[in-house]
């Protein structure tokens, strides 16, 4: 793999850019605590590993080239994000009650699956992996191993950053859980997730 330091820097900058994964991570951490944030993070990481395997096996190229597959995945991901945004806004309207531990009295849906589906249903991640990784391939090296290594490195950077993010949010969670602050964040999160969904739906095939 060529330009390892540049790859690490670029990967870090791309990981910290806010996206749908970050939005759902923030929302779940604030609403249900650090444990839920960690579960969401592992769901996102599992989605990244799926995308890594897809790149290694050449499936990402098929997704990018096939208009039908790309469109199906795109709209599935967009609808899921819009659904999560609507749920967030509806829960705000219903003014749901929280326990002292910060967990909802209503049974939570799987935060792991929320993180997983948000990541794996985003074809932009497949497009990114397919266009970003090849720039750092060494012509003389084993492409299979290089793609795998880059996917694992990118995933590790994501884990480190998301862990930091979850713990940082958890530190300020008492303040963030105040009714006025929580309502504002819940409303913003819902709108942002819906915005990401609409943006994804309007995304054109590369």
Secondary structure, 3 states (H helix, E strand, C coil): CCCHHHHHHHHHHHHHCCCHHHHHHHHHHHHHCHHHHHHHHHHHHHHHHHHHHHHHHCHHHHHHHCHHHHHHHHHHHHHHHHHHHHHHHHHHHHCCCECCCCCECCCCCCHHHHHHHHHHCCHHHHHHHHHHHHHHCCCCCCHHHHHHHHHHHHHHHHHHHHHHHHHHHHHCHHHHCCHHHHHHHHHHHHHHHHHHHHHHHCCCCC
